Amino acid sequence: MTPISSGRSRRTVLAGAVGALLVTGTALTGCSEDPNEGTNGVGRLSADEIQSRTQKAAKSVDTVRLHGTVVTNGRSYTLDMRLKPEGGIGSVTTRGETFRLLRVGDELFLKAGAEFWGREDDGEADAAAAGKLAEKYVKVPQGDPSYKKFSGFTDKDVLLGGLLTLHGKLATDGRHEQGGVRTIRIAGDKGSGGTLDVSLEGTPYPLRLVRAGKAGTLTFSAWGTDFPLEKPAEDQTLDYGQQLPAS
């Protein structure tokens, strides 16, 4: 048997050591990959900081679209609204009936079918009035109870100010995806206080909210995308007067 030379032995050992180092280095690199690489970095923050950051992001732009359900006072509303500082436009569905809302400045208009206006009426005169109101943009008097109730659905600051706060102790709840966008989820009291998915891409906008107490789920999109907002044409508008029929 030919003895292995000391030079060859050293070369073999050195090659093995280099190979082991390369393998180890690859393994270490794989284990140390940063899940926040390529993101906006909010995934590195605490849940409280993420909530604060996303609230500021929501306030920083004028426009947003939100759609989903809101349960308030035991009544469920399905919303599809576009909002800006000057007002909002969209649809609301409740008790199986859908109506349109449009607010321009302080003027609020409501458009619905005859069934909506005459839901609680049974007289011929009331039915006739409901027929006149149907499919017209009815101007809601500011003193009417409906004004406060429905105008809140068209006010970005009021609506988001009440929605984007989770309740209880906050904690992060993993990485997720909403509409093809990577998100970090924060939860209040392990989810019982609501959850909020925040974008990990670009500006950390809120993208999906599950409200506490099964009070609805909303998604947010079109942040910063403008849309037209104009009063309805005069021939499509009715000014009912001081107070609307019960609704």
C-alpha positions in Angstrom: 0.0 0.0 0.0 1.4 3.3 -1.0 1.5 5.8 1.9 -0.4 9.0 1.5 2.0 11.9 1.4 1.8 14.6 4.0 1.2 17.2 1.3 -1.7 15.3 -0.2 -3.2 14.7 3.3 -3.1 18.4 4.1 -4.8 19.3 0.8 -7.5 16.7 1.4 -8.2 18.0 4.9 -8.2 21.6 3.7 -10.6 20.9 0.9 -12.9 19.1 3.3 -12.8 22.0 5.7 -13.6 24.5 2.9 -16.5 22.3 1.8 -17.9 22.0 5.3 -17.5 25.8 5.7 -19.4 26.5 2.5 -22.2 24.1 3.5 -22.4 25.6 7.0 -22.4 29.1 5.6 -25.3 28.2 3.2 -27.3 26.8 6.1 -26.6 29.8 8.3 -27.6 32.2 5.5 -30.9 30.3 5.0 -31.7 30.4 8.7 -30.9 34.1 8.9 -33.1 35.3 6.1 -35.0 38.5 7.2 -38.8 38.1 6.7 -39.0 41.9 6.7 -36.6 42.2 3.7 -38.3 44.0 0.9 -41.2 45.2 3.1 -41.9 48.6 4.6 -40.5 47.5 7.9 -43.6 47.7 10.1 -43.3 43.9 10.8 -40.4 44.8 13.1 -42.5 47.0 15.3 -44.7 46.2 18.3 -48.4 45.7 17.8 -49.1 49.1 19.4 -46.6 50.8 17.1 -48.2 49.1 14.1 -51.6 50.3 15.1 -50.4 53.9 15.6 -48.5 53.8 12.2 -51.5 52.5 10.3 -53.8 55.1 11.8 -51.4 57.8 10.8 -51.2 56.3 7.3 -55.0 56.3 7.0 -55.2 60.0 8.0 -52.4 61.0 5.6 -54.5 60.5 2.4 -57.8 62.0 1.4 -59.6 59.1 -0.3 -60.4 55.4 0.4 -62.9 52.8 -0.6 -64.3 50.5 2.1 -66.8 47.7 1.8 -68.1 45.0 4.1 -70.4 44.8 7.0 -70.9 46.9 10.1 -73.2 45.8 13.0 -74.4 48.6 15.2 -77.2 48.6 17.8 -78.1 45.1 16.7 -78.6 46.1 13.1 -76.4 45.0 10.2 -75.3 47.3 7.4 -73.5 46.2 4.3 -71.4 49.1 3.0 -69.7 49.9 -0.3 -68.5 53.5 0.1 -65.9 55.8 -1.4 -64.9 58.6 0.9 -63.0 61.9 0.8 -62.9 65.1 2.9 -65.7 66.7 0.8 -68.1 63.8 1.3 -68.7 60.3 0.1 -70.8 58.2 -2.3 -71.9 54.6 -2.3 -74.5 52.0 -1.3 -75.8 50.7 2.0 -77.9 47.5 2.4 -79.9 46.8 5.5 -82.9 44.5 6.1 -82.8 43.3 2.6 -83.1 46.8 1.1 -80.3 48.8 -0.7 -80.1 52.6 -0.9 -77.6 55.0 -2.3 -76.0 57.7 -0.1 -74.3 60.8 -1.5 -72.9 63.6 0.6 -71.4 66.8 -0.9 -70.2 69.1 1.8 -73.1 69.4 4.4 -75.7 68.3 1.9 -76.8 64.6 2.2 -78.9 62.8 -0.4 -80.5 59.4 -0.1 -81.8 57.4 -3.1 -84.0 54.4 -2.5 -87.0 52.5 -3.9 -90.7 52.9 -2.9 -90.5 49.9 -0.6 -87.8 51.7 1.5 -89.9 54.9 1.9 -93.2 53.1 2.4 -92.0 50.2 4.6 -93.9 51.3 7.6 -96.8 53.0 5.9 -100.1 51.5 4.9 -102.3 54.4 3.8 -102.9 55.4 0.2 -101.6 58.9 0.7 -98.4 57.5 2.3 -98.0 55.0 -0.6 -98.4 57.9 -3.1 -95.7 59.9 -1.2 -93.4 56.9 -1.2 -93.9 56.6 -5.0 -92.8 60.2 -5.5 -89.7 59.7 -3.4 -88.7 56.5 -5.2 -85.5 56.5 -7.2 -84.9 60.2 -6.6 -82.1 61.7 -4.7 -84.0 63.0 -1.6 -82.2 65.7 0.3 -82.1 64.8 4.0 -82.8 67.7 6.3 -79.9 68.3 8.8 -82.4 68.3 11.7 -83.8 64.8 10.8 -82.6 61.8 12.8 -81.6 60.1 9.6 -79.1 62.8 8.8 -76.8 62.0 11.7 -77.3 58.2 11.3 -76.5 58.1 7.6 -74.0 61.0 7.2 -71.6 59.0 9.4 -71.3 56.4 6.7 -70.0 59.2 4.4 -67.5 60.8 6.7 -64.0 59.4 6.3 -62.6 60.7 9.6 -65.6 59.8 11.7 -65.9 56.3 10.2 -62.3 55.4 10.3 -61.7 57.0 13.6 -64.1 54.7 15.2 -63.1 51.6 13.3 -59.3 51.4 13.3 -58.8 51.0 17.1 -58.6 47.5 18.4 -59.7 46.7 22.0 -57.7 45.1 24.7 -54.0 44.1 24.8 -52.5 44.2 21.4 -50.2 41.5 19.9 -49.0 40.6 16.4 -50.8 37.6 14.9 -48.6 36.4 12.0 -48.0 37.2 8.4 -50.9 37.0 6.0 -52.1 38.2 2.6 -55.0 40.4 1.5 -55.8 40.9 -2.1 -52.3 39.7 -3.2 -50.6 42.1 -0.7 -48.5 40.8 2.1 -49.7 41.9 5.5 -48.9 41.8 9.2 -51.9 41.1 11.4 -52.4 42.7 14.8 -55.0 41.5 17.3 -56.7 42.8 20.4 -57.0 40.3 23.3 -56.1 37.4 21.0 -58.7 38.3 18.5 -61.7 38.9 20.7 -60.9 42.6 20.6 -60.7 42.6 16.8 -58.0 42.1 14.2 -56.4 44.4 11.6 -54.3 43.4 8.6 -51.8 46.1 7.8 -49.9 46.3 4.5 -46.2 45.2 4.5 -45.8 46.8 1.0 -45.5 50.5 0.5 -47.4 52.7 2.9 -48.7 50.6 5.9 -52.4 51.2 5.1 -55.0 49.1 6.9 -56.4 46.5 4.5 -58.8 44.3 6.4 -60.6 44.8 9.7 -62.5 42.2 11.8 -64.4 44.1 14.4 -64.6 43.0 18.0 -67.7 41.2 19.2 -68.6 40.0 15.7 -69.6 43.5 14.8 -68.6 43.2 11.1 -65.7 42.8 8.7 -64.4 45.6 6.4 -61.8 45.7 3.7 -60.1 48.9 2.6 -58.7 49.7 -0.9 -58.0 52.5 -3.4 -56.1 54.5 -0.8 -55.3 57.9 -2.3 -57.2 57.2 -5.5 -59.5 60.2 -6.3 -63.0 60.0 -7.6 -65.7 62.5 -8.8 -68.1 63.8 -6.2 -71.0 66.0 -7.5 -74.5 66.9 -6.4 -77.2 65.1 -8.4 -79.0 66.9 -11.2 -81.9 69.1 -10.2 -84.4 66.9 -12.1 -83.2 63.9 -10.1 -83.4 65.6 -6.7 -86.3 66.2 -4.3 -86.2 68.3 -1.2 -88.8 66.6 1.1 -88.9 69.3 3.7 -88.3 69.4 7.4 -88.5 65.7 8.1 -88.4 62.4 6.2 -90.8 59.6 6.5 -89.8 56.9 9.1 -87.0 54.8 7.8 
